[in-house]
Amino acid sequence: MIVETDCPFCEIVRRDTSGTREVYRDGRVVAFFPLNPATLGHILVVPLDHIPDIWSLDEETAAHLARVTLRLSRAVKCATDPEGLNIIQSNGAVATQTVPHLHTHIVPRWSGDEMGRIWPAQTSYSESQKDDVWKRLRHECRKVGGE
């Protein structure tokens, strides 16, 4: 297991933190309540290995993380009966990643909850800007095996 000594999620992985509300653990991931949940039932799914972000994530761990996220999303639905659900995975400080250890949020949602909107009401990108980025993305995506 790869852990960092100054990572709060690695402390949870090592079970060095008292008071963690752990809900799931297997040989590759652990899931627990965050200290300040966005909604009741909000859990984090964290690889046991210290992986800083999605760009450092291997495909095998990604597949396991996705399977567990799906299963735990169903458990959250049964336990909390939400109206909706967000799955959030952020990378880098500008994207609101506050702990540099890859993690996925499973957040049950209800009308009027404390989360609020997560998308802008509108954007103002020009067609030229959108076409430029679309062409660059299409080129890079084809490099990784897309049609």
C-alpha positions as CSV (number, residue, x, y, z in Angstrom):
1,M,0.0,0.0,0.0
2,I,1.3,3.4,-1.0
3,V,0.6,6.1,1.7
4,E,1.7,9.6,2.5
5,T,2.5,10.6,6.0
6,D,0.9,14.0,5.9
7,C,-2.3,13.1,4.0
8,P,-5.5,13.1,6.0
9,F,-7.1,10.4,3.8
10,C,-4.0,8.2,4.2
11,E,-4.5,8.5,8.0
12,I,-8.1,7.2,7.5
13,V,-6.7,4.4,5.3
14,R,-4.2,3.4,8.0
15,R,-7.0,3.8,10.6
16,D,-4.9,6.4,12.5
17,T,-7.9,8.8,12.8
18,S,-10.4,8.4,15.6
19,G,-14.0,9.2,15.0
20,T,-14.0,8.3,11.3
21,R,-17.5,7.2,10.3
22,E,-16.4,4.4,8.0
23,V,-19.2,2.7,6.0
24,Y,-17.3,0.4,3.7
25,R,-13.8,-1.1,3.2
26,D,-12.4,-3.7,0.9
27,G,-8.8,-4.5,-0.3
28,R,-8.7,-1.4,-2.6
29,V,-11.0,1.4,-1.3
30,V,-12.5,2.8,1.9
31,A,-15.7,4.9,2.1
32,F,-16.6,7.2,5.0
33,F,-18.6,10.3,6.0
34,P,-16.7,13.6,5.4
35,L,-16.2,15.7,8.5
36,N,-18.7,18.3,7.2
37,P,-21.1,16.5,4.9
38,A,-22.8,18.6,2.2
39,T,-26.0,16.6,2.9
40,L,-26.9,13.8,5.3
41,G,-25.8,10.6,3.6
42,H,-22.8,12.2,1.7
43,I,-19.9,9.8,1.6
44,L,-16.4,9.8,0.1
45,V,-14.9,6.8,-1.7
46,V,-11.1,6.8,-1.5
47,P,-8.5,4.4,-2.9
48,L,-6.3,2.8,-0.2
49,D,-3.2,3.8,-2.2
50,H,-2.3,7.4,-2.2
51,I,-3.2,8.6,-5.7
52,P,-3.2,12.4,-5.9
53,D,-5.6,12.9,-8.8
54,I,-7.3,11.4,-11.8
55,W,-4.2,11.9,-14.0
56,S,-2.3,9.5,-11.7
57,L,-5.0,6.9,-11.6
58,D,-4.5,3.5,-13.3
59,E,-7.3,1.9,-15.2
60,E,-7.7,-1.1,-12.9
61,T,-8.1,1.0,-9.8
62,A,-10.5,3.3,-11.8
63,A,-12.6,0.4,-12.7
64,H,-12.8,-0.8,-9.1
65,L,-13.6,2.7,-7.9
66,A,-16.4,3.0,-10.4
67,R,-17.9,-0.4,-9.4
68,V,-17.8,0.5,-5.7
69,T,-19.2,4.0,-6.4
70,L,-22.1,2.4,-8.2
71,R,-22.8,-0.1,-5.4
72,L,-22.5,2.5,-2.7
73,S,-24.8,4.9,-4.6
74,R,-27.4,2.2,-4.5
75,A,-26.8,1.8,-0.7
76,V,-27.1,5.6,-0.2
77,K,-30.4,5.6,-2.1
78,C,-31.8,2.8,0.1
79,A,-30.6,4.4,3.3
80,T,-31.6,8.0,2.6
81,D,-34.4,7.9,-0.1
82,P,-33.0,11.0,-1.9
83,E,-34.8,12.9,-4.8
84,G,-31.5,12.9,-6.7
85,L,-27.8,12.2,-6.4
86,N,-24.5,13.8,-7.4
87,I,-21.3,11.9,-8.1
88,I,-18.4,14.4,-7.9
89,Q,-14.7,13.9,-8.5
90,S,-12.6,17.0,-8.5
91,N,-8.9,17.4,-9.5
92,G,-6.7,20.4,-8.5
93,A,-7.4,23.3,-6.2
94,V,-9.2,25.4,-8.9
95,A,-11.7,22.5,-9.3
96,T,-12.3,22.5,-5.5
97,Q,-10.0,19.5,-4.6
98,T,-9.0,20.3,-1.0
99,V,-7.3,17.0,-0.1
100,P,-4.7,15.9,-2.7
101,H,-5.8,12.2,-2.5
102,L,-8.2,11.1,-5.2
103,H,-11.7,10.7,-3.9
104,T,-15.2,10.5,-5.2
105,H,-18.2,12.1,-3.5
106,I,-21.5,10.4,-3.4
107,V,-24.0,13.2,-2.4
108,P,-27.7,12.4,-2.0
109,R,-29.8,15.5,-3.0
110,W,-33.2,16.9,-2.0
111,S,-35.1,20.0,-3.2
112,G,-33.8,23.0,-1.2
113,D,-30.8,21.2,0.3
114,E,-27.6,23.2,1.3
115,M,-25.7,22.2,-1.8
116,G,-27.5,24.5,-4.3
117,R,-26.7,24.5,-8.0
118,I,-23.3,23.1,-9.2
119,W,-23.5,24.4,-12.8
120,P,-23.6,28.0,-14.1
121,A,-27.0,29.2,-15.2
122,Q,-25.4,30.1,-18.6
123,T,-22.0,30.7,-20.3
124,S,-21.0,33.0,-23.0
125,Y,-18.4,31.1,-25.1
126,S,-18.3,32.1,-28.8
127,E,-18.9,29.5,-31.5
128,S,-15.3,30.0,-32.5
129,Q,-14.1,29.2,-29.0
130,K,-16.3,26.1,-28.9
131,D,-15.1,24.9,-32.3
132,D,-11.4,25.4,-31.4
133,V,-11.7,23.4,-28.2
134,W,-13.9,20.7,-29.9
135,K,-11.2,20.2,-32.6
136,R,-8.4,19.9,-30.1
137,L,-10.4,17.5,-27.9
138,R,-11.4,15.4,-30.9
139,H,-7.7,15.1,-31.9
140,E,-6.6,14.2,-28.4
141,C,-9.4,11.7,-27.9
142,R,-8.6,9.9,-31.1
143,K,-5.1,9.4,-29.8
144,V,-6.5,7.4,-26.8
145,G,-8.5,5.0,-29.0
146,G,-11.7,6.7,-29.9
147,E,-13.1,6.7,-33.5
